[in-house]
Amino acid sequence: MLLIDIEQQVKPLSRAEKWQLIKDVQEMLRQEEVSESQQLSATGHTYPLFTPIGLEQGAATLQHYLHEGKL
């Protein structure tokens, strides 16, 4: 389905329906990211993380959340 087709279907929706659509799409994306993240972590993939000097605690916090599955 082309973007123009989607736009034509979304345009007549009410404002509330458009917000609900946005919410639903966000949830679909979140679920895809969680699923992809779980698949990659199960295969042992690692990701380099670069942080500004002096802000290493932020990287450590991010790693903690990733390890806990909270992201």
Backbone as CSV, one residue per row, in Angstrom:
resi,resn,N_x,N_y,N_z,CA_x,CA_y,CA_z,C_x,C_y,C_z
1,MET,0.848,-1.169,0.000,0.000,0.000,0.000,0.898,1.239,0.000
2,LEU,0.605,2.135,-0.878,1.382,3.355,-0.995,0.943,4.370,0.057
3,LEU,1.863,5.259,0.370,1.586,6.281,1.374,0.382,7.140,0.980
4,ILE,0.252,7.442,-0.274,-0.882,8.266,-0.718,-2.212,7.546,-0.494
5,ASP,-2.203,6.214,-0.651,-3.417,5.435,-0.379,-3.772,5.492,1.099
6,ILE,-2.761,5.378,1.924,-2.984,5.431,3.378,-3.515,6.810,3.762
7,GLU,-2.917,7.847,3.187,-3.360,9.207,3.506,-4.826,9.405,3.138
8,GLN,-5.234,8.870,2.020,-6.626,9.017,1.593,-7.580,8.292,2.537
9,GLN,-7.125,7.200,3.129,-7.964,6.466,4.073,-7.999,7.138,5.439
10,VAL,-6.905,7.781,5.820,-6.803,8.393,7.145,-7.476,9.769,7.177
11,LYS,-7.401,10.490,6.083,-7.905,11.867,6.035,-9.341,12.020,6.540
12,PRO,-10.274,11.157,6.147,-11.658,11.348,6.619,-11.897,10.962,8.083
13,LEU,-10.937,10.361,8.734,-11.121,9.965,10.136,-11.251,11.181,11.031
14,SER,-11.927,11.004,12.146,-12.026,12.093,13.125,-10.672,12.285,13.799
15,ARG,-10.546,13.397,14.466,-9.300,13.700,15.179,-8.995,12.610,16.219
16,ALA,-10.009,12.187,16.947,-9.819,11.147,17.966,-9.372,9.827,17.324
17,GLU,-9.956,9.505,16.177,-9.567,8.269,15.492,-8.127,8.342,14.989
18,LYS,-7.716,9.518,14.543,-6.323,9.696,14.100,-5.362,9.518,15.271
19,TRP,-5.699,10.079,16.423,-4.841,9.909,17.608,-4.784,8.439,18.023
20,GLN,-5.908,7.753,17.933,-5.926,6.330,18.258,-5.058,5.551,17.279
21,LEU,-5.112,5.914,16.019,-4.280,5.269,15.007,-2.796,5.471,15.312
22,ILE,-2.439,6.695,15.671,-1.044,6.983,16.039,-0.630,6.124,17.221
23,LYS,-1.486,6.054,18.228,-1.187,5.248,19.416,-0.998,3.778,19.047
24,ASP,-1.864,3.267,18.188,-1.773,1.865,17.777,-0.497,1.586,16.985
25,VAL,-0.130,2.507,16.106,1.097,2.332,15.314,2.316,2.382,16.231
26,GLN,2.315,3.297,17.199,3.419,3.367,18.155,3.553,2.052,18.912
27,GLU,2.447,1.473,19.312,2.481,0.202,20.043,3.024,-0.912,19.145
28,MET,2.630,-0.923,17.877,3.160,-1.925,16.947,4.676,-1.787,16.822
29,LEU,5.150,-0.553,16.697,6.591,-0.324,16.586,7.321,-0.754,17.858
30,ARG,6.733,-0.439,19.014,7.358,-0.827,20.283,7.480,-2.345,20.372
31,GLN,6.421,-3.054,20.004,6.447,-4.508,20.052,7.487,-5.081,19.092
32,GLU,7.605,-4.483,17.912,8.607,-4.935,16.952,10.012,-4.726,17.503
33,GLU,10.244,-3.584,18.143,11.562,-3.309,18.697,11.896,-4.265,19.831
34,VAL,10.927,-4.532,20.678,11.148,-5.472,21.780,11.465,-6.853,21.225
35,SER,10.687,-7.287,20.252,10.901,-8.596,19.642,12.273,-8.674,18.987
36,GLU,12.621,-7.645,18.214,13.923,-7.619,17.543,15.054,-7.595,18.557
37,SER,14.895,-6.801,19.595,15.917,-6.701,20.634,16.116,-8.044,21.329
38,GLN,15.024,-8.738,21.616,15.123,-10.040,22.268,15.800,-11.057,21.361
39,GLN,15.489,-11.013,20.067,16.109,-11.940,19.123,17.601,-11.685,19.023
40,LEU,17.991,-10.416,18.948,19.406,-10.101,18.818,20.176,-10.423,20.089
41,SER,19.576,-10.146,21.239,20.283,-10.443,22.488,20.388,-11.951,22.707
42,ALA,19.419,-12.708,22.200,19.458,-14.163,22.337,20.581,-14.762,21.493
43,THR,20.959,-14.076,20.420,22.030,-14.580,19.561,23.397,-14.075,19.994
44,GLY,23.440,-13.277,21.047,24.716,-12.818,21.591,25.311,-11.616,20.892
45,HIS,24.517,-10.888,20.129,25.033,-9.692,19.467,25.402,-8.628,20.490
46,THR,26.416,-7.881,20.194,26.798,-6.749,21.039,26.769,-5.488,20.193
47,TYR,26.633,-4.376,20.866,26.563,-3.088,20.190,27.544,-2.127,20.830
48,PRO,28.369,-1.491,20.019,29.270,-0.486,20.600,28.461,0.730,21.041
49,LEU,28.869,1.327,22.110,28.181,2.497,22.627,29.221,3.568,22.898
50,PHE,29.061,4.697,22.272,29.999,5.796,22.425,29.329,6.906,23.217
51,THR,30.047,7.410,24.216,29.497,8.484,25.037,30.531,9.596,25.148
52,PRO,30.061,10.797,25.404,31.006,11.892,25.629,31.846,11.622,26.876
53,ILE,33.058,12.093,26.857,33.951,11.913,28.004,33.313,12.527,29.242
54,GLY,33.343,11.778,30.323,32.794,12.244,31.585,31.336,11.868,31.795
55,LEU,30.714,11.271,30.798,29.311,10.897,30.934,29.129,9.383,30.827
56,GLU,30.099,8.645,31.292,30.061,7.192,31.196,28.931,6.579,32.008
57,GLN,28.482,7.263,33.054,27.396,6.739,33.877,26.122,6.568,33.058
58,GLY,25.900,7.460,32.097,24.729,7.333,31.228,24.768,6.047,30.426
59,ALA,25.951,5.696,29.910,26.105,4.444,29.164,25.881,3.248,30.072
60,ALA,26.382,3.335,31.300,26.197,2.236,32.247,24.712,2.059,32.587
61,THR,24.009,3.162,32.738,22.578,3.097,33.021,21.829,2.488,31.844
62,LEU,22.179,2.902,30.629,21.557,2.337,29.442,21.807,0.836,29.368
63,GLN,23.042,0.427,29.628,23.365,-1.002,29.597,22.541,-1.764,30.634
64,HIS,22.375,-1.186,31.807,21.584,-1.825,32.858,20.144,-2.031,32.393
65,TYR,19.537,-0.974,31.821,18.159,-1.086,31.343,18.032,-2.103,30.212
66,LEU,19.013,-2.125,29.307,18.977,-3.112,28.225,19.072,-4.524,28.784
67,HIS,19.949,-4.706,29.755,20.129,-6.034,30.360,18.865,-6.490,31.083
68,GLU,18.181,-5.539,31.722,16.959,-5.851,32.450,15.751,-6.008,31.529
69,GLY,15.910,-5.647,30.256,14.804,-5.740,29.308,13.789,-4.622,29.471
70,LYS,14.207,-3.518,30.026,13.288,-2.398,30.263,13.248,-1.420,29.092
71,LEU,14.033,-1.659,28.065,13.997,-0.793,26.875,13.548,-1.585,25.688
